[in-house]
Amino acid sequence: MGADEEGTHERLKAHLVELVDPKIREHHGRIVKTTGDGVLAEFASVVDAVCCAGEIQRAMADRDLDLAKERRLPRHPLAARPHAKNALLSGKFDWHC
């Protein structure tokens, strides 16, 4: 970030506009708040939230590959923390995202 703060900020904004926001909408969610490189999103379904997080994580692996390695955004695992107030989970998990 320090070497190219403006470029890094522009890439973060592009990821939000081109990938994160459309994926959240695709999975019936909405962005509640953004904080730097963080996003708080709300979904009606825990399954939608988990599937969305997984798709964003997989898609992020392919972004910025045209840049020199030192200019790419770090590839940290997506910290997805779904919270379901009234979720009842039982049996085998067999979700197909």
TIMARSE-262135 format. One record per residue: residue in three letters; y, z, x of N, C-alpha, C, O in turn. Coordinates in Angstrom, 1 decimal, padded with zeros to 4 digits. Layout:
<rs>
R/segu/nv/nw/nu/cav/caw/cau/cv/cw/cu/ov/ow/ou
R/Ala/Y/Z/X/Y/Z/X/Y/Z/X/Y/Z/X $
...
</rs>
This chain:
<rs>
R/segu/nv/nw/nu/cav/caw/cau/cv/cw/cu/ov/ow/ou
R/Met/-001.2/000.0/000.8/000.0/000.0/000.0/001.3/000.0/000.9/002.2/-000.7/000.6 $
R/Gly/001.3/000.8/001.9/002.5/001.0/002.7/003.0/-000.3/003.3/004.2/-000.5/003.5 $
R/Ala/002.1/-001.2/003.7/002.5/-002.5/004.4/003.2/-003.4/003.4/004.0/-004.2/003.9 $
R/Asp/002.8/-003.4/002.2/003.3/-004.3/001.2/003.4/-003.7/-000.2/002.7/-004.0/-001.1 $
R/Glu/004.3/-002.7/-000.3/004.4/-001.9/-001.5/004.8/-002.8/-002.7/004.2/-002.6/-003.8 $
R/Glu/005.7/-003.7/-002.6/006.1/-004.6/-003.7/004.9/-005.5/-004.1/004.7/-005.6/-005.3 $
R/Gly/004.2/-006.0/-003.2/003.1/-006.9/-003.5/002.0/-006.1/-004.1/001.3/-006.6/-005.1 $
R/Thr/001.7/-004.9/-003.7/000.7/-004.0/-004.3/001.0/-003.7/-005.7/000.2/-003.7/-006.6 $
R/His/002.3/-003.4/-005.9/002.7/-003.0/-007.3/002.6/-004.2/-008.2/002.2/-004.1/-009.3 $
R/Glu/002.9/-005.4/-007.7/002.8/-006.6/-008.5/001.3/-006.9/-008.8/001.0/-007.3/-010.0 $
R/Arg/000.4/-006.7/-007.9/-001.0/-006.9/-008.1/-001.6/-005.9/-009.1/-002.4/-006.2/-010.0 $
R/Leu/-001.1/-004.6/-009.0/-001.5/-003.6/-010.0/-001.1/-004.0/-011.4/-001.9/-003.9/-012.4 $
R/Lys/000.2/-004.5/-011.5/000.7/-004.9/-012.9/-000.2/-006.1/-013.4/-000.5/-006.2/-014.6 $
R/Ala/-000.5/-007.0/-012.5/-001.3/-008.2/-012.9/-002.7/-007.8/-013.4/-003.2/-008.3/-014.3 $
R/His/-003.3/-006.8/-012.7/-004.6/-006.3/-013.1/-004.5/-005.7/-014.5/-005.4/-006.0/-015.3 $
R/Leu/-003.5/-005.0/-014.8/-003.3/-004.4/-016.1/-003.1/-005.5/-017.2/-003.7/-005.4/-018.2 $
R/Val/-002.2/-006.4/-016.9/-001.9/-007.5/-017.9/-003.1/-008.5/-018.1/-003.4/-008.8/-019.2 $
R/Glu/-003.7/-008.9/-017.0/-004.7/-009.9/-017.0/-006.1/-009.4/-017.3/-007.0/-010.2/-017.8 $
R/Leu/-006.4/-008.2/-017.0/-007.8/-007.7/-017.1/-007.9/-006.4/-018.0/-008.6/-006.5/-019.0 $
R/Val/-007.3/-005.4/-017.6/-007.5/-004.1/-018.2/-007.1/-004.1/-019.7/-007.9/-003.8/-020.6 $
R/Asp/-005.8/-004.5/-020.0/-005.4/-004.5/-021.4/-006.2/-005.4/-022.3/-006.6/-005.0/-023.4 $
R/Pro/-006.5/-006.7/-021.8/-007.3/-007.5/-022.7/-008.7/-006.9/-022.9/-009.3/-007.0/-024.0 $
R/Lys/-009.3/-006.3/-021.9/-010.7/-005.7/-022.1/-010.6/-004.6/-023.1/-011.5/-004.4/-023.9 $
R/Ile/-009.6/-003.7/-023.0/-009.5/-002.6/-023.9/-009.3/-003.1/-025.3/-010.0/-002.6/-026.2 $
R/Arg/-008.5/-004.1/-025.5/-008.3/-004.7/-026.9/-009.6/-005.3/-027.4/-010.0/-005.2/-028.5 $
R/Glu/-010.3/-006.0/-026.5/-011.6/-006.6/-026.8/-012.6/-005.6/-027.3/-013.5/-005.9/-028.2 $
R/His/-012.5/-004.4/-026.8/-013.5/-003.3/-027.2/-012.8/-002.4/-028.2/-013.2/-001.2/-028.4 $
R/His/-011.9/-002.9/-029.0/-011.3/-002.2/-030.1/-010.6/-000.9/-029.7/-010.6/000.1/-030.4 $
R/Gly/-009.9/-000.9/-028.5/-009.2/000.2/-028.0/-007.7/-000.1/-027.9/-007.3/-001.2/-028.2 $
R/Arg/-007.0/001.0/-027.5/-005.6/000.8/-027.2/-005.1/001.7/-026.1/-005.7/002.8/-025.9 $
R/Ile/-004.2/001.2/-025.3/-003.6/002.0/-024.2/-002.7/003.0/-024.8/-001.8/002.7/-025.5 $
R/Val/-002.9/004.2/-024.4/-002.1/005.3/-024.9/-001.0/005.6/-023.8/000.2/005.8/-024.2 $
R/Lys/-001.4/005.5/-022.5/-000.4/005.8/-021.5/-000.9/005.2/-020.2/-002.1/005.2/-019.9 $
R/Thr/000.0/004.8/-019.3/-000.3/004.4/-018.0/000.4/005.3/-017.0/001.6/005.7/-017.3 $
R/Thr/-000.2/005.6/-015.9/000.4/006.5/-014.9/000.1/005.9/-013.5/-001.0/006.1/-013.0 $
R/Gly/001.0/005.2/-012.9/000.7/004.5/-011.6/-000.4/003.6/-011.7/-000.3/002.5/-012.3 $
R/Asp/-001.6/004.0/-011.1/-002.7/003.1/-011.2/-003.8/003.7/-012.2/-004.9/003.3/-012.2 $
R/Gly/-003.3/004.6/-013.1/-004.2/005.1/-014.1/-003.9/004.6/-015.5/-002.7/004.3/-015.8 $
R/Val/-004.9/004.7/-016.3/-004.7/004.2/-017.7/-005.5/005.2/-018.6/-006.6/005.5/-018.4 $
R/Leu/-004.8/005.7/-019.6/-005.4/006.5/-020.7/-005.5/005.6/-021.9/-004.5/005.2/-022.4 $
R/Ala/-006.8/005.4/-022.3/-007.0/004.5/-023.5/-007.8/005.3/-024.6/-008.6/006.2/-024.3 $
R/Glu/-007.6/004.9/-025.8/-008.3/005.5/-026.9/-009.2/004.4/-027.6/-008.8/003.3/-027.8 $
R/Phe/-010.4/004.8/-027.9/-011.4/004.0/-028.6/-011.9/004.7/-029.8/-012.0/005.9/-029.8 $
R/Ala/-012.3/004.0/-030.8/-012.9/004.6/-032.0/-014.4/005.0/-031.7/-014.9/005.8/-032.3 $
R/Ser/-015.0/004.3/-030.7/-016.4/004.4/-030.4/-016.6/004.8/-028.9/-016.0/004.1/-028.1 $
R/Val/-017.4/005.7/-028.7/-017.8/006.1/-027.3/-018.5/004.9/-026.6/-018.3/004.6/-025.4 $
R/Val/-019.3/004.2/-027.4/-020.0/003.0/-026.8/-019.0/002.0/-026.4/-019.2/001.4/-025.3 $
R/Asp/-018.0/001.7/-027.2/-017.0/000.7/-026.8/-016.3/001.2/-025.6/-016.0/000.3/-024.7 $
R/Ala/-016.0/002.5/-025.4/-015.2/003.0/-024.3/-016.1/002.8/-023.0/-015.6/002.3/-022.0 $
R/Val/-017.4/003.1/-023.1/-018.2/003.0/-021.9/-018.4/001.6/-021.5/-018.4/001.2/-020.3 $
R/Cys/-018.7/000.7/-022.5/-018.9/-000.7/-022.2/-017.6/-001.3/-021.6/-017.7/-002.1/-020.7 $
R/Cys/-016.5/-001.0/-022.1/-015.2/-001.5/-021.6/-015.0/-001.0/-020.1/-014.7/-001.9/-019.3 $
R/Ala/-015.3/000.2/-019.9/-015.1/000.7/-018.5/-016.0/000.0/-017.5/-015.6/-000.4/-016.4 $
R/Gly/-017.3/-000.3/-018.0/-018.2/-001.0/-017.1/-017.8/-002.4/-016.8/-017.9/-002.9/-015.7 $
R/Glu/-017.3/-003.1/-017.9/-016.8/-004.5/-017.7/-015.6/-004.5/-016.8/-015.5/-005.5/-016.0 $
R/Ile/-014.7/-003.6/-016.9/-013.5/-003.6/-016.1/-014.0/-003.4/-014.6/-013.5/-004.0/-013.7 $
R/Gln/-014.9/-002.4/-014.4/-015.4/-002.1/-013.1/-016.0/-003.3/-012.4/-015.7/-003.6/-011.3 $
R/Arg/-016.9/-004.0/-013.2/-017.5/-005.2/-012.6/-016.5/-006.3/-012.3/-016.6/-007.0/-011.3 $
R/Ala/-015.5/-006.5/-013.2/-014.5/-007.6/-013.0/-013.6/-007.2/-011.8/-013.2/-008.2/-011.1 $
R/Met/-013.3/-006.0/-011.6/-012.4/-005.6/-010.5/-013.0/-006.0/-009.1/-012.3/-006.2/-008.2 $
R/Ala/-014.3/-006.0/-009.1/-015.0/-006.3/-007.8/-014.7/-007.7/-007.3/-014.7/-008.0/-006.1 $
R/Asp/-014.4/-008.6/-008.3/-014.1/-010.0/-007.9/-012.6/-010.3/-007.8/-012.3/-011.5/-007.4 $
R/Arg/-011.7/-009.4/-008.0/-010.3/-009.6/-007.9/-009.8/-009.4/-006.5/-010.4/-008.7/-005.7 $
R/Asp/-008.8/-010.1/-006.1/-008.1/-010.0/-004.8/-008.9/-010.6/-003.7/-008.6/-010.3/-002.5 $
R/Leu/-010.0/-011.3/-003.9/-010.9/-011.7/-002.9/-010.2/-012.8/-002.0/-010.7/-013.1/-000.9 $
R/Asp/-009.2/-013.4/-002.5/-008.4/-014.4/-001.8/-007.5/-013.8/-000.7/-006.9/-014.5/000.1 $
R/Leu/-007.3/-012.5/-000.8/-006.4/-011.8/000.1/-007.1/-011.3/001.3/-008.3/-011.1/001.3 $
R/Ala/-006.4/-011.1/002.4/-007.0/-010.5/003.6/-007.5/-009.1/003.2/-006.9/-008.5/002.4 $
R/Lys/-008.6/-008.7/003.9/-009.2/-007.4/003.5/-008.2/-006.2/003.5/-008.3/-005.4/002.6 $
R/Glu/-007.3/-006.2/004.5/-006.4/-005.1/004.6/-005.3/-005.1/003.5/-004.6/-004.1/003.3 $
R/Arg/-005.2/-006.2/002.8/-004.2/-006.3/001.7/-004.8/-006.1/000.3/-004.0/-006.0/-000.7 $
R/Arg/-006.1/-006.1/000.2/-006.8/-005.9/-001.1/-006.6/-004.4/-001.6/-006.4/-003.5/-000.8 $
R/Leu/-006.6/-004.3/-002.9/-006.5/-002.9/-003.4/-007.9/-002.3/-003.2/-008.9/-002.9/-003.2 $
R/Pro/-007.9/-001.0/-002.9/-009.1/-000.2/-002.6/-010.1/-000.4/-003.8/-009.7/-000.4/-005.0 $
R/Arg/-011.3/-000.4/-003.5/-012.4/-000.5/-004.5/-013.0/000.9/-004.8/-014.1/001.1/-004.4 $
R/His/-012.3/001.7/-005.5/-012.8/003.0/-005.9/-013.6/002.8/-007.2/-013.2/002.0/-008.0 $
R/Pro/-014.6/003.6/-007.3/-015.3/003.6/-008.6/-014.4/004.0/-009.7/-013.5/004.9/-009.6 $
R/Leu/-014.5/003.3/-010.9/-013.7/003.6/-012.0/-014.0/005.0/-012.5/-015.2/005.3/-012.8 $
R/Ala/-013.0/005.8/-012.6/-013.2/007.2/-013.1/-013.1/007.2/-014.6/-012.1/007.5/-015.2 $
R/Ala/-014.2/006.8/-015.3/-014.2/006.7/-016.8/-014.7/008.1/-017.3/-015.8/008.5/-016.9 $
R/Arg/-013.9/008.7/-018.1/-014.3/010.0/-018.6/-014.2/010.0/-020.2/-013.3/010.5/-020.7 $
R/Pro/-015.2/009.4/-020.8/-015.2/009.3/-022.3/-015.3/010.7/-022.8/-016.1/011.5/-022.3 $
R/His/-014.6/011.0/-023.9/-014.7/012.2/-024.6/-014.9/011.9/-026.1/-014.1/011.2/-026.7 $
R/Ala/-015.9/012.5/-026.6/-016.2/012.2/-028.1/-016.2/013.6/-028.8/-017.1/014.4/-028.5 $
R/Lys/-015.2/013.8/-029.6/-015.1/015.0/-030.3/-016.3/015.3/-031.2/-016.8/016.4/-031.3 $
R/Asn/-016.7/014.3/-031.9/-017.8/014.4/-032.9/-019.0/013.5/-032.6/-019.6/013.0/-033.6 $
R/Ala/-019.3/013.4/-031.4/-020.4/012.5/-031.1/-021.8/013.2/-031.1/-021.9/014.3/-030.6 $
R/Leu/-022.7/012.6/-031.7/-024.1/013.1/-031.7/-025.0/012.1/-031.1/-025.2/011.0/-031.6 $
R/Leu/-025.5/012.5/-029.9/-026.3/011.5/-029.2/-027.7/012.1/-029.1/-028.0/013.2/-028.8 $
R/Ser/-028.7/011.2/-029.5/-030.1/011.6/-029.4/-031.0/010.4/-029.1/-030.6/009.3/-029.3 $
R/Gly/-032.1/010.7/-028.6/-033.1/009.6/-028.3/-032.7/008.9/-027.1/-032.0/009.4/-026.2 $
R/Lys/-033.3/007.7/-026.9/-033.2/006.9/-025.7/-031.8/006.1/-025.8/-031.5/005.6/-026.9 $
R/Phe/-031.1/006.1/-024.7/-029.9/005.3/-024.6/-030.3/003.8/-024.4/-030.9/003.6/-023.3 $
R/Asp/-029.9/003.0/-025.2/-030.3/001.6/-025.1/-029.1/000.7/-025.5/-029.1/-000.1/-026.4 $
R/Trp/-028.0/000.9/-024.7/-026.8/000.2/-025.1/-026.7/-001.1/-024.3/-027.1/-001.2/-023.2 $
R/His/-026.3/-002.2/-025.0/-026.2/-003.5/-024.4/-024.7/-003.9/-024.4/-024.2/-004.3/-025.5 $
R/Cys/-024.1/-003.7/-023.3/-022.7/-004.0/-023.3/-022.5/-005.4/-022.8/-021.3/-005.9/-022.7 $
</rs>
